[in-house]
Amino acid sequence: MDTYGSTKQKKLRWGYTTGTCAAAASLAAAAMLLSGERREQVFLLTPKGIRLHLDIEEIRQKKEMVSCAVRKDGGDDPDVTDGLLVYSTVKVGDVSKNKGDFCRESGDFEYKTEAFSLILKGGVGIGRVTKPGLSCKVGEAAINPVPRRMIFEQVAAVCREKGFQGKLSIEISVPDGREAAERTFNPKLGIVGGISILGTSGIVEPMSEAALIETIRLELRQKHLSGMDRLMVTPGNYGEAFLSRHLGLDLEQAVKCSNYIGAALDMAAQEGIKEILLIGHGGKLIKIAGGIMNTHSSVADGRMEILGAHASVCGAEGPLVEQVLDAVTVDQGLALLETVPGLRERTMDRIMERIGRSLRRRAGDSLKVEALVFTNERGVLGQTPGAEEMMKGFRRRSISGSEQE
């Protein structure tokens, strides 16, 4: 779990997410509560398929409650949550009383089977959502969907193994989370009171800028040397999942570029690659319409400003533009545009034209670049004129490669 790229490059150490910490701590607490045995280590399989062996800290055991923690390890990724202890407190509840810690309250999450039910709460240091448009609803604890599923799956597995029947309360807390959250974008996003429990893969891949750019270059070079002079490039996991599951394209023809879109285009041209199809989530790629080629939020944002400006040119009136500017996510902004028939489509057509222009300017004459923009909620939002033809070429290559195998 500690390499990224070639063994000839400096090895970067991977870490694991706050979601993985919460799930592992919950697994340990539930296992100790229902067995009475002390657990100082647990094994956990992440959604990425990597099996982790994690140490359990700060164990407190009582008859009807166990609390313990797992320390967040961000690997070589610069992360304000690195080193924080993520706690899980699991309590047994009397279903007949159905009160106190064991009654689902506003903002809690619930998992039910015929034999048992689980209630998941956000405790001290876990943010609370106050604005719409995020993965969690307004009023809910900021425990994202994949970590929620991981926590429930781990505790449910223990319940089934031990034959438990009844109700358990699971509370996730990060005592230092409130302070750490002030150094994140949570306050801007409307998440107050602490950090978010995050993660889609369960693993933190290293993001050291210079080293990561070199690994992107290496992967581009390796693909080119293997005979590929046309590649797909995507910022991350969302893009990979979309191009594979929804577009039916082969991940062997794809390279992840993280936030370094401009650098990836520069390196692709330098390596002699002829064509790039850029596929990414609107939250990243809409920034390109404004000439932003490093899409990390700490470098530049401008998503709503770009969306609002183009919507205004396409006929959006002032009050609607103000609402778009105040939106938290691209999907929320698009939903506002959809209140006027055809406005979203006209706006995205204009944005795609600007994205194409920015990409061509950065890529130069030797590299042809097309782009496709999507969101998970809405699917394909737009594409540049040559993107469809380029996708057909990738599909033909994939079919041809399969036949050769």
Secondary structure as UniProt FT lines:
FT   TURN            7..8
FT   STRAND          15..16
FT   HELIX           18..35
FT   STRAND          41..45
FT   TURN            47..48
FT   STRAND          51..55
FT   STRAND          57..62
FT   TURN            63..64
FT   STRAND          65..71
FT   TURN            75..76
FT   TURN            80..83
FT   STRAND          85..93
FT   TURN            95..97
FT   HELIX           100..102
FT   TURN            106..107
FT   STRAND          109..112
FT   STRAND          116..122
FT   TURN            124..125
FT   STRAND          128..129
FT   TURN            138..139
FT   HELIX           145..162
FT   STRAND          166..173
FT   TURN            175..176
FT   HELIX           177..181
FT   TURN            182..183
FT   HELIX           186..189
FT   STRAND          191..192
FT   STRAND          203..204
FT   HELIX           209..225
FT   TURN            226..227
FT   STRAND          230..234
FT   HELIX           237..241
FT   HELIX           242..246
FT   HELIX           251..253
FT   STRAND          254..256
FT   TURN            258..259
FT   HELIX           261..270
FT   TURN            271..272
FT   STRAND          275..281
FT   HELIX           282..285
FT   HELIX           286..290
FT   TURN            297..299
FT   HELIX           303..313
FT   TURN            314..315
FT   HELIX           318..326
FT   HELIX           330..337
FT   TURN            338..339
FT   TURN            341..342
FT   HELIX           343..363
FT   STRAND          368..375
FT   TURN            376..378
FT   STRAND          379..383
FT   TURN            385..386
FT   HELIX           387..404
//
